[in-house]
Amino acid sequence: MFSGGDKYSGTLAGASRGREQEAEASTDPMQALATMGCDDSLHVLVDAEDEHGNPVQVPAVISARIDADGGGIRWTQEEDEEAAVNAAMGASQMASMLHDTGRIRAFERAIEGAVARFRAAHGRGPVVLDIGAGTGLLSMLAARAGAAAVFACLSAGLDRSPPGPPAVRRAQRSPVAPRWLLLCGFAALVNGGWAARLVQEINSAAFTRNVGQQFATIGGKLYMDANNNDGLGNELWTLSPDGTLTMVADIYPGAESGNPEFMTEFNGKIYFSAKASELAGTELMALDLDTSVVSLAADICAGPCSSSPAHMVVLGSELFFSADDGQNGRELWAINATGHVSLVHEFDSTSGRGGKPEHLTVMNGTLYMSASTPEFGEELWAFDRQLGPRMVLDLRPGTDGSDFQFLVVFKDSLYFAVHTGRWGYYVYDGHNQTTLAPPVSSELTEFYVAAVHDNELYLLAIAENDPDEWYRVFRTNGTAVSVHAADLTEDQGNSIYRIFSFNGSLVVQYQPDGAEYDLAATTATAISPLMPQQGTMGSNPTAVCVHNGSVYFFANDGSSSQQFWMYNATSGATLIADSVTQAGTGASLASPLGMVSFDGQLLLSASSTEHGAELWAHESSGEFRLVQDIASGTTGSYCREFEVNGDTLYMACMCGDGQDCELWAYNSTLVWRAADVEPGATSSNPYSLVSYDGVLYFGATTSATGNEMFYLTDTGAQPTVEFNAGAAGTPFDSVLIHNGVFFFNNIEFNGGRYQMLAFMPGSEQLIAFDALFLPGTESVGNIKSLGDDLVFTASTPSTGTELWRMSPMGMSLVDDVIPGALVSLLELLSLRNGDAELVSLLELVSLRNGDAELVSLLELLSLRNGDAELVSLLELLSLRNGDAEQLLIGNAIASPHNDPEQLIDSISVSHISRNAK
């Protein structure tokens, strides 16, 4: 058979059946390729089933294709022989040309001559435009010959299949990098001129923050859990000695809290306990100090349960901690430098109970802790790898045990507070019998926490003779006890929670009257706030909706969190009502779940005492009328996830506790259930509703498919694409349809997690955009479409959470609203020699070792992640600002607004410099 023609050799590609059979027998694709040539295809028999489910073999056509993901050759089953011919043609065109050394040398000599003549005439290299660059070989030859810049343009493989109705199909197993965004680069796009601006400051009250109760001084910085009142919950922050606050990571993206605890440095990383998602629970996390990337170090209690690692401390080449794997209860665990996690010792083997080791502390090469056993109760234990675990003190004989409050090493001895029927403060040197530590043991009681600072021991405790029984900070050098920072403790009373050493001061975590937790540096008599005031509170706008040319939302100006506001360019922000009510009755509406503009109406999902959470329509001022009592009575239907498709509003309703949350619809007259996606009383929980080309798409969960993408038909809901077959499903946060392509946010697929994954209907190809993100990018969310670009929120180590865009150039910062040190991709490309010149990626990679050495084409195409992934074509462009040689190439992006699966097959060149060759 034949499989295609070779346009360069002029021969018919393909070979005899003998060669095909020889190649088919080879298990090495490269060996088969050498035998056949990559322009061959094979007729083979493949396993299948007949209409009765019996195994049969049927004829099929396979062809050799270049593997864009991993390099080399992969064998692909084609739909028919014509598809095999087209695939072979595409491969043969490039393969034979690259092997034609005579042809390459002729072109090389011609290009070298042309460049030399231009340089002689103009004193510099030419700007070269290579349209239809193919392999990029001629572009590389031009660059090697001394061209000032090379613009390489080619069509990159968009799916050309005709559009059709949605179809259920299995997606490919390995997402690839974006290769279809550009047909040709256009140099006119440098920056969008975008900037974020404050529309109006509704709440100008002084900003407050809420620091947690976990602190660790590492590398001169204070790591802590904190809530910055920015809607992100308690997350991981650092405080620098100069007072700069920086959020390190939004561990649990969105409003939920990651609640990082027990931060400890080990092996170039900071390990801590935190919750990153509902899928993993609270587990052992790690922050890489070199890359600032946070990752899951170990899912000790596999699945959504939490092992809640705690009390971390380093001993030798291991990090020890307590954790609960869901089977043995809380016991002693360790992770070594290779990342291997193991259960070290079970103190209590009673099923599920565990020995609950706490207060892990290292002294003189031995790990000390309190732990509980069935025989002794909670007592003091020691552990090292040579001697193993052993109980060192039985302070309260019998099974009741003691109650340890803290362990701290001070002056080569272990000090601890323990309750053995009454409070005691003890010292243990690791060898002799423990003793009560004077004078603290006789003067203080009810100890809470302790810290060592400046060669003194500080204790948060109550004095024996204090009639107010206030917790105060005391200090001792081992011979005397005195009150520390008396003004703080007397003024604030019972408000101190943590004490620790940082930046040369003893720092206290305290709660001033009527305020949230804060930090202060202390002296013997005074305090000073450690963190400077940073701005104002903000109004936390919610339920934002555009309706009739104005923006409606709920906000808090400092007096109420349920205020109803409107904003437009003419009037600015206007308070409509301090609260919203039911028309006619005046009953209050509370807890707005969302608003939507539909058919000239502003609709609100909110709760009333009489009807529960239902759908309401705006009448006037702050009054709303009931649209329909979907769940009759006071229960409420909790409608949410609104999406308008044609003349119908779709939403998820009956989504309260114990209800059957399914897809509902409203047409300005009636409300009805549009689809029972999971039949029966079990909820499918529809979410992320989006419309495209008259079809409603949404995420939902069924017992058969798990969490997948569905679309609505006249007969009900059908899966659009089955990413992970079976009930395991494919969890994702949200989906956006942009230029006919589905963009999934935070999707779990094939064992991996992708922050942005694209899927084109009618194709089986998945495209992973994570490779285009800047290093350390995380917490990607709120993806929206703006023209041909995507805009989204994301956090990077240098900017915190800001607004970003994804264009054909890659990821760039829209505006650093809270300034950080990171520059955008375009700025990074323009840092050559400190001028404002934007250089091409080709020029950047050719500056190795400070000379003009050129890298090979394969190296150029494998700059991302070390594989043969294609780079964005715009990154091959060079722009000379203000220079007449600037290229303006328009109409270069596939703009599938009307026909999303067709390519623009022509390139319009508006202007090309007279110097471009």
Secondary structure as UniProt FT lines:
FT   STRAND          4..5
FT   TURN            7..9
FT   STRAND          12..13
FT   HELIX           17..25
FT   HELIX           29..36
FT   TURN            38..39
FT   STRAND          41..49
FT   TURN            51..52
FT   STRAND          55..66
FT   TURN            68..70
FT   STRAND          73..78
FT   HELIX           81..99
FT   HELIX           101..122
FT   STRAND          127..131
FT   TURN            134..135
FT   HELIX           137..145
FT   STRAND          149..153
FT   TURN            187..188
FT   STRAND          210..218
FT   TURN            219..220
FT   STRAND          221..227
FT   STRAND          235..239
FT   TURN            241..242
FT   STRAND          245..249
FT   STRAND          261..266
FT   TURN            267..268
FT   STRAND          269..275
FT   TURN            278..280
FT   STRAND          282..288
FT   TURN            289..291
FT   STRAND          294..298
FT   STRAND          310..315
FT   TURN            316..317
FT   STRAND          318..324
FT   STRAND          330..336
FT   TURN            337..338
FT   STRAND          341..345
FT   TURN            351..353
FT   STRAND          358..363
FT   TURN            364..365
FT   STRAND          366..373
FT   TURN            374..376
FT   STRAND          377..384
FT   TURN            385..387
FT   STRAND          388..393
FT   TURN            397..400
FT   STRAND          403..410
FT   TURN            411..412
FT   STRAND          413..419
FT   STRAND          423..428
FT   STRAND          435..436
FT   TURN            438..439
FT   HELIX           440..443
FT   STRAND          444..453
FT   TURN            454..455
FT   STRAND          456..463
FT   TURN            464..465
FT   TURN            467..468
FT   STRAND          472..476
FT   STRAND          481..484
FT   HELIX           486..492
FT   STRAND          496..502
FT   TURN            503..504
FT   STRAND          505..510
FT   TURN            513..514
FT   STRAND          518..522
FT   STRAND          527..529
FT   STRAND          542..547
FT   TURN            548..549
FT   STRAND          550..555
FT   TURN            561..562
FT   STRAND          563..568
FT   TURN            569..571
FT   STRAND          572..577
FT   STRAND          580..582
FT   TURN            583..585
FT   STRAND          588..598
FT   TURN            599..600
FT   STRAND          601..608
FT   TURN            609..611
FT   STRAND          612..620
FT   TURN            621..622
FT   STRAND          623..628
FT   TURN            632..635
FT   STRAND          640..645
FT   TURN            646..647
FT   STRAND          648..653
FT   TURN            657..658
FT   STRAND          662..666
FT   STRAND          671..675
FT   STRAND          687..692
FT   TURN            693..694
FT   STRAND          695..702
FT   TURN            703..705
FT   STRAND          706..713
FT   TURN            714..715
FT   STRAND          716..722
FT   TURN            725..728
FT   STRAND          734..738
FT   TURN            739..740
FT   STRAND          741..749
FT   TURN            750..751
FT   STRAND          752..759
FT   TURN            761..762
FT   STRAND          766..768
FT   HELIX           770..772
FT   TURN            775..776
FT   STRAND          778..786
FT   TURN            787..788
FT   STRAND          789..796
FT   TURN            797..799
FT   STRAND          800..807
FT   TURN            808..809
FT   STRAND          810..815
FT   HELIX           825..829
FT   HELIX           832..834
FT   HELIX           841..845
FT   TURN            846..847
FT   HELIX           848..850
FT   HELIX           857..861
FT   TURN            862..866
FT   HELIX           873..876
FT   TURN            881..882
FT   TURN            884..885
FT   STRAND          888..890
FT   TURN            900..901
FT   STRAND          908..911
FT   TURN            914..915
//
